[in-house]
Amino acid sequence: MSTLEKINVGVVGVCGAIGRGAGMVGSINTAEPMQVTAVCDVDAEKLEETRAKLDVPQAYTDYDEMLDKADIDAVFIATPMHLHVPQSIAALEKGIHVLCEVTAAVAVDECKDLVAACKASDAVYMMAENYNYDWHVVVVRQMVLQGLFGTPYYAEGGYVAEIKGLVNSTPWRRKWQLGISGNTYVTHNLGPMLEWMPGQRVTRVCCIGGGHRYSDDDGTPFGAEAGNTMLCKTSDDGQMDIRCDFLSDRPGAGVFNCLQGTEGSYQSPRFPGDPHRIWLAGRSDDGQWADLQDIGDAFLPEYWTEAVAKGLPAGGAYFQCAWFAE
């Protein structure tokens, strides 16, 4: 594959209520040699205003037209989840590189189709799981690689955030996040866990929910169960436990991830104000947690410290774009 001096990027999904696509333009432009040269959205009324605000030269309301006419080398896909696979495959078939928001797909058959398209294309596909590049995830991974956790064998985490109110502003969530039983949005947990268990893969998986407990404003029950929990077995006889709950009425806890090894343990914050807790055999006071913030910077990899030295915005959004560009 040839090295590109400039990578022209098109971004699809820039006018949505959450603003993910538009919000990523700055990170993409910062990750040299990428530059956003086209944006796309079906909302024609907002598109021109968004294009001007982002200072991007081209705008399209038709995704296929952007792929054909915009002279782009890569595309960042920030559309609703059920569009990710067809839009990824459409780009891959044209030799256009793909950086796609999570989730990669919404069904097993879609996953198989996506893998086939990746194998058939000379273009690169990357799922944009930004949590893999958060400070604490990177620090814990470096500790694991240095052997400080011994053998990691158990990880637990979750994404707990009541989002029933978003079904009006982002109606696709009504089906694809709140309408299906099972864990529909687990990569903010699964991504970091696989980073912390290097070389391991999920070999078995099951999921159980807490029953159908909630309905929307017109009284129609949500298809998703409350408190869905996914249990994974890994190739090295490890275990992962992930809760995904977007329905339960309670203050949100956001994303949290924890790791247990034979010689170390990490607990991410569960609630605002909580510390990142770390315990390492032989390094921590017996029976006492330490604060990861007090020791973590010493374990940051060179790519992180170099980015900071250059004044770049070290963190998930920037690094996922930088790795994709590389």
C-alpha positions as CSV (number, residue, x, y, z in Angstrom):
1,M,0.0,0.0,0.0
2,S,1.4,3.4,-1.0
3,T,2.1,6.1,1.5
4,L,-0.1,9.2,1.0
5,E,1.4,12.7,1.6
6,K,-2.1,14.0,2.2
7,I,-5.2,11.9,3.2
8,N,-8.3,13.7,2.1
9,V,-11.2,12.6,4.4
10,G,-14.9,12.8,4.0
11,V,-17.1,12.8,7.1
12,V,-20.7,11.4,6.9
13,G,-23.1,12.3,9.7
14,V,-22.3,15.9,10.7
15,C,-25.7,17.4,11.5
16,G,-27.0,15.0,14.1
17,A,-28.3,16.0,17.5
18,I,-25.3,14.5,19.3
19,G,-22.9,16.1,16.8
20,R,-20.4,13.3,16.7
21,G,-19.3,13.7,13.1
22,A,-18.9,17.4,13.3
23,G,-17.1,17.1,16.6
24,M,-14.5,14.8,15.1
25,V,-13.5,17.1,12.3
26,G,-10.9,19.0,14.5
27,S,-9.3,15.8,15.7
28,I,-9.1,14.4,12.1
29,N,-7.4,17.6,10.9
30,T,-5.0,17.6,13.8
31,A,-3.9,14.0,12.9
32,E,-1.5,14.8,10.0
33,P,-1.5,14.1,7.2
34,M,-5.3,13.9,7.3
35,Q,-7.5,16.8,6.3
36,V,-11.3,16.9,6.0
37,T,-12.3,18.0,2.5
38,A,-15.9,16.9,2.4
39,V,-18.9,16.5,4.7
40,C,-22.1,14.7,4.1
41,D,-25.5,14.6,5.8
42,V,-29.1,14.0,4.7
43,D,-30.2,17.1,6.6
44,A,-30.0,19.6,3.7
45,E,-31.2,22.5,5.8
46,K,-28.4,22.3,8.3
47,L,-25.7,21.0,6.0
48,E,-24.5,24.3,4.5
49,E,-24.3,26.0,7.8
50,T,-22.4,23.1,9.2
51,R,-20.0,23.0,6.3
52,A,-19.3,26.7,6.6
53,K,-18.8,26.5,10.4
54,L,-16.3,23.6,9.9
55,D,-14.6,25.4,7.1
56,V,-14.8,22.4,4.7
57,P,-14.9,23.0,1.0
58,Q,-17.4,20.4,-0.1
59,A,-20.8,19.2,1.1
60,Y,-23.1,16.4,-0.1
61,T,-26.5,15.1,0.9
62,D,-25.9,11.8,-0.9
63,Y,-23.2,9.5,0.5
64,D,-22.6,7.5,-2.7
65,E,-22.2,10.8,-4.5
66,M,-19.5,11.9,-2.0
67,L,-17.7,8.7,-2.5
68,D,-17.7,9.1,-6.3
69,K,-17.1,12.8,-6.7
70,A,-15.3,14.2,-3.6
71,D,-11.8,12.8,-4.4
72,I,-11.4,11.5,-0.9
73,D,-8.9,8.8,0.3
74,A,-10.8,7.9,3.5
75,V,-14.2,8.4,5.2
76,F,-15.2,8.8,8.8
77,I,-18.6,7.3,9.4
78,A,-20.6,8.9,12.2
79,T,-24.1,7.9,11.2
80,P,-26.7,5.8,13.1
81,M,-25.5,2.3,13.9
82,H,-27.6,0.4,11.4
83,L,-25.9,2.4,8.5
84,H,-22.4,1.6,9.5
85,V,-21.9,-1.7,7.6
86,P,-23.5,-0.7,4.3
87,Q,-21.7,2.6,4.3
88,S,-18.4,0.9,5.3
89,I,-18.7,-1.7,2.6
90,A,-19.6,0.9,-0.1
91,A,-16.4,2.8,0.7
92,L,-14.2,-0.4,0.9
93,E,-15.5,-1.5,-2.5
94,K,-14.2,1.7,-4.0
95,G,-10.8,1.4,-2.3
96,I,-11.6,4.2,0.2
97,H,-10.2,3.7,3.7
98,V,-12.8,3.6,6.5
99,L,-12.7,4.9,10.1
100,C,-16.1,3.9,11.5
101,E,-17.8,4.9,14.7
102,V,-18.9,2.1,17.1
103,T,-20.6,-0.2,16.9
104,A,-19.1,-1.8,13.8
105,A,-22.4,-3.7,13.0
106,V,-25.8,-4.4,14.4
107,A,-26.0,-8.2,13.6
108,V,-23.8,-11.2,13.2
109,D,-24.5,-11.5,9.5
110,E,-23.4,-7.9,9.1
111,C,-20.2,-8.7,10.9
112,K,-19.5,-11.5,8.4
113,D,-20.3,-9.2,5.4
114,L,-18.0,-6.5,6.8
115,V,-15.1,-9.0,7.3
116,A,-15.5,-10.3,3.8
117,A,-15.5,-6.8,2.4
118,C,-12.3,-5.9,4.4
119,K,-10.5,-9.0,3.0
120,A,-11.6,-8.2,-0.5
121,S,-10.5,-4.6,-0.4
122,D,-7.0,-3.0,-0.5
123,A,-8.3,-0.3,1.8
124,V,-7.9,-0.1,5.6
125,Y,-10.9,-0.5,7.9
126,M,-10.7,0.6,11.5
127,M,-13.4,0.7,14.2
128,A,-13.1,4.0,16.0
129,E,-13.2,2.9,19.7
130,N,-11.7,6.0,21.3
131,Y,-11.8,4.6,24.9
132,N,-8.8,2.4,24.0
133,Y,-6.7,5.6,23.9
134,D,-7.9,7.2,27.2
135,W,-5.1,8.0,29.7
136,H,-6.0,5.4,32.3
137,V,-6.5,2.6,29.7
138,V,-3.1,3.3,28.1
139,V,-1.4,3.4,31.5
140,V,-2.9,0.1,32.7
141,R,-2.0,-1.5,29.4
142,Q,1.6,-0.5,29.8
143,M,1.6,-1.9,33.4
144,V,0.2,-5.1,32.0
145,L,2.9,-5.3,29.3
146,Q,5.6,-4.7,32.0
147,G,4.2,-7.7,34.0
148,L,3.0,-5.7,37.0
149,F,-0.4,-7.3,36.9
150,G,1.0,-10.8,36.6
151,T,-1.5,-12.7,34.5
152,P,-4.7,-10.7,33.8
153,Y,-7.7,-13.1,34.1
154,Y,-10.8,-11.1,35.0
155,A,-12.3,-7.8,33.8
156,E,-15.6,-6.2,34.6
157,G,-17.2,-3.0,33.5
158,G,-20.3,-1.4,32.2
159,Y,-22.0,1.5,30.6
160,V,-24.9,2.7,32.7
161,A,-26.7,5.8,31.4
162,E,-30.4,6.4,31.2
163,I,-31.1,7.6,27.7
164,K,-34.8,7.2,27.2
165,G,-35.1,10.9,26.6
166,L,-32.9,10.7,23.5
167,V,-35.4,8.7,21.4
168,N,-37.1,11.9,20.2
169,S,-33.9,13.7,19.2
170,T,-32.2,10.5,17.8
171,P,-35.1,8.2,16.9
172,W,-32.9,5.5,15.6
173,R,-31.9,4.7,19.2
174,R,-35.5,3.6,19.8
175,K,-34.9,0.4,17.8
176,W,-31.1,-0.1,17.7
177,Q,-30.2,0.7,21.3
178,L,-33.5,0.4,23.3
179,G,-35.5,-2.0,21.1
180,I,-33.3,-5.1,21.1
181,S,-32.7,-7.5,24.0
182,G,-29.0,-7.9,24.6
183,N,-25.9,-5.7,24.9
184,T,-26.0,-3.4,21.9
185,Y,-23.2,-1.0,22.8
186,V,-20.3,-2.8,24.6
187,T,-17.1,-1.6,22.8
188,H,-16.3,1.1,25.4
189,N,-15.8,-1.8,27.8
190,L,-14.7,-4.6,25.5
191,G,-12.1,-2.5,23.8
192,P,-10.1,-1.6,26.9
193,M,-10.5,-5.1,28.3
194,L,-9.0,-6.6,25.2
195,E,-6.2,-4.0,25.5
196,W,-5.5,-5.2,29.0
197,M,-5.6,-8.9,28.1
198,P,-3.2,-8.8,25.1
199,G,-3.4,-11.7,22.7
200,Q,-6.7,-13.0,24.1
201,R,-9.9,-13.3,22.1
202,V,-13.5,-13.9,23.2
203,T,-14.3,-17.6,22.5
204,R,-17.7,-17.9,24.2
205,V,-20.4,-15.4,25.1
206,C,-23.8,-15.3,26.7
207,C,-26.1,-12.5,27.8
208,I,-28.9,-12.1,30.3
209,G,-31.2,-9.2,31.1
210,G,-33.3,-8.0,34.1
211,G,-36.6,-8.2,32.3
212,H,-38.8,-5.7,30.4
213,R,-39.4,-2.9,32.9
214,Y,-39.9,0.3,31.0
215,S,-42.1,1.8,28.3
216,D,-41.8,5.0,26.1
217,D,-44.0,8.0,26.4
218,D,-46.9,6.5,24.5
219,G,-46.9,3.4,26.7
220,T,-45.1,1.1,24.2
221,P,-42.7,-1.2,26.0
222,F,-39.1,-1.0,25.0
223,G,-37.8,-4.2,23.4
224,A,-34.6,-4.1,25.4
225,E,-34.4,-5.5,28.9
226,A,-33.1,-3.5,31.8
227,G,-29.6,-4.2,33.1
228,N,-28.3,-6.5,30.4
229,T,-25.1,-8.3,31.3
230,M,-22.8,-10.0,28.9
231,L,-20.4,-12.7,30.1
232,C,-17.4,-13.6,28.0
233,K,-14.9,-16.5,28.2
234,T,-11.5,-15.7,26.7
235,S,-9.0,-17.9,24.8
236,D,-6.6,-17.9,27.9
237,D,-9.4,-19.1,30.2
238,G,-10.1,-15.5,31.4
239,Q,-13.5,-13.9,32.0
240,M,-15.1,-10.6,31.1
241,D,-18.3,-9.3,32.7
242,I,-20.0,-6.3,31.0
243,R,-23.3,-4.5,31.9
244,C,-25.0,-2.3,29.4
245,D,-28.0,-0.4,30.8
246,F,-29.6,2.5,29.0
247,L,-33.1,2.1,30.6
248,S,-32.9,1.9,34.4
249,D,-34.1,5.0,36.2
250,R,-31.1,6.2,38.3
251,P,-28.3,8.7,38.1
252,G,-25.9,7.7,35.4
253,A,-22.6,6.1,36.2
254,G,-21.2,6.4,32.7
255,V,-18.5,4.0,31.6
256,F,-16.4,2.1,34.1
257,N,-13.8,-0.7,33.7
258,C,-11.9,-2.9,36.1
259,L,-9.1,-5.4,35.8
260,Q,-7.9,-8.2,38.0
261,G,-4.6,-10.0,37.5
262,T,-2.6,-12.5,39.6
263,E,-0.5,-9.7,41.0
264,G,-2.5,-6.5,40.5
265,S,-5.9,-4.9,40.4
266,Y,-7.4,-1.7,38.9
267,Q,-10.7,-0.1,39.6
268,S,-11.9,2.8,37.5
269,P,-14.2,5.5,39.0
270,R,-17.8,4.4,39.4
271,F,-19.1,7.9,40.3
272,P,-18.0,11.5,39.9
273,G,-15.1,12.3,42.3
274,D,-14.0,8.7,42.7
275,P,-10.3,8.1,42.1
276,H,-8.7,5.6,39.7
277,R,-7.7,2.9,42.2
278,I,-4.7,0.6,41.7
279,W,-3.1,-2.1,43.7
280,L,0.1,-3.9,42.7
281,A,1.7,-6.7,44.7
282,G,5.1,-5.6,46.1
283,R,4.4,-1.9,45.2
284,S,1.3,-1.0,47.2
285,D,0.9,-1.0,50.9
286,D,-0.7,-4.2,52.0
287,G,-4.4,-4.0,51.7
288,Q,-4.4,-0.4,50.5
289,W,-5.4,1.1,47.2
290,A,-3.2,3.7,45.6
291,D,-4.4,6.5,43.3
292,L,-3.4,5.8,39.7
293,Q,-3.1,9.5,39.0
294,D,-0.2,9.7,41.4
295,I,2.0,7.2,39.5
296,G,0.5,6.8,36.1
297,D,2.5,9.3,34.1
298,A,5.7,7.3,34.6
299,F,4.2,4.5,32.6
300,L,3.0,6.5,29.6
301,P,4.4,5.2,26.2
302,E,6.7,7.3,24.1
303,Y,4.0,8.1,21.5
304,W,1.9,9.8,24.2
305,T,4.7,11.9,25.7
306,E,5.8,13.0,22.3
307,A,2.3,14.1,21.4
308,V,2.2,16.1,24.7
309,A,5.6,17.7,23.9
310,K,4.3,18.8,20.5
311,G,1.2,20.4,22.1
312,L,-1.1,17.8,20.5
313,P,-4.4,16.9,22.3
314,A,-3.4,13.6,23.7
315,G,-6.4,11.5,24.3
316,G,-8.9,9.2,22.7
317,A,-10.2,11.3,19.9
318,Y,-6.8,12.4,18.6
319,F,-5.0,9.1,19.0
320,Q,-7.6,7.0,17.2
321,C,-7.3,9.4,14.3
322,A,-3.5,9.4,14.4
323,W,-3.3,5.5,14.5
324,F,-5.7,5.4,11.6
325,A,-3.6,7.8,9.6
326,E,-0.5,5.8,10.3
